[in-house]
Amino acid sequence: HQFVLTADVRAPVTTGLDGFVRSDLSYESKRYVQVDNLAHTGDSYLWNLSTGVERDNWTFQIYIENLLNDLTPAVVTR
């Protein structure tokens, strides 16, 4: 099972300057390593967050990747 939730909020800060916040949360249930289904990776949650301000020709952004510090391996092979 897998799902992704995304939210993007923008609002004017001053004339010509807009602020924004974006959040992305993705979930993936356990993935099995072999066809016999004896080993698996476990569930994973990946939450990325960014915020910043932008004008017509420039953007200042702060980005946090893997906010929950999920260390679940993306791929496992035997």
N, C-alpha and C positions, 0 to 999 in steps of 0.2 A: 504494500500500500504506500501511496505517496501523495502528498499535497503541498501546495505552495500558497501562502497568504502574502499579499503585498498591499501596502498603504502608501500613498503619496499625497502629502498636504502642502499646499503653497498659499502664501498670503503676502500682501504688500507690507513692507517694513517702512519705507519712505517713498517719496515720489521717484519712480524709476528703479527702485531697489526691492527685489522680492526675496523672501525667505522661504525655505523649504525643509521638510523632514520626510525621509523615505525609510520604510521598514520592510524587510523581506524575511519571512520565516518559512523554511522548508522542512518537511518531515519525511523520513523514509523508514519503513519498518525493516525488520531484520532481513538480511540477505544470506542465503545459504552458500556455503563454500563448495560443497560437493553434491553430487546427485543423490547420495544416501541421506542427506539432510541431518547429519550428526553435528556439524559445526556451523555457526552463523556469526555475523558481524555484530548483531544487536541493533536496536533502533538508533536513528541519528536525528538530531535537531540542529539545524544551521540557521542562525539569526544574524543578519547583517543590518546595520543601521547607518544612515548618513544624514547629515544636516549641513546647511550652509546658506549663503546668500548669492544672488546673481543679479547682474545688470545686463544691458544690451550686449556687450562684447566681452564679458569676463564672468567667471564663477569662482567662488571660494567655497570649498567643501571639506568637511571632516568625515571620514569613513571608518567605521569599525566593522571588521570582518570577524565572524564567529564569536559573537558577543557572549554566548553561553559556554565557550571553551569546550565544545564537544570534540572529543578525540577519537570518535568511532572511525575505524579505517574505512576509506571509500571503496577499496578493492582488496579482496583476500583470495589468494590462489594456493593450491596445494603443491 
